[in-house]
């Protein structure tokens, strides 16, 4: 990151937000801004400045993949309760880079065809190709969150899915894909306020689901299910990051930082020309 942005972060975002061995979700303050010493105005400015850096890394990654000098890709997994800001992350963070290098997949209720296959079948079809940043707006984790809370699968099947997820993600990482798994963590009270705002705006009514009220009654069960997800699937190959999201400005800046760190780790390079540049200039000048 740029010098100013680095000064406002006390440590790498990944180190600050990574789910560790003794992680307890209830110990995370959804209104916090861990590691960032700036205010909202600083975060908005930093988000805009770092967007250029993120875009250049993505351009380099895409170019390198087209020249077949890298097989690397990035997969951003976004999980959260309704209203936590997933669409805002996609718009303000991912939306800042060239769309040709982005693939967004929103996983809704499984179709009849999808239900005829293993839960990972539809997921595997949307894995990002080399050079691409893939974004999962909800993901295979729905099958161990909603599946568990709503009892759409037996406890034995849920247990099998944790292991299947770990195996799937390990193989994906080994193939060259960096996985950035993010839970946007908002409070019960903040979700109520955001859902009420949707009802106050006709242009947001389409985003509101009357079933959200029933889901809110199950909030403690979802928090417990998330904790189990972290316990079972935050691995060295694909760790989880819990991002406090009551402040949208912090959540966006943090996810941007996690993506940038993943791309910096790949460190894609512009492909070298496989032709004589000086000769091509001479030929063009003669036309």
Order of alpha helices (4+ residues) and beta strands (2+ residues): alpha-alpha-alpha-beta-alpha-beta-alpha-alpha-beta-alpha-alpha-beta-alpha-alpha-alpha-beta-alpha-alpha
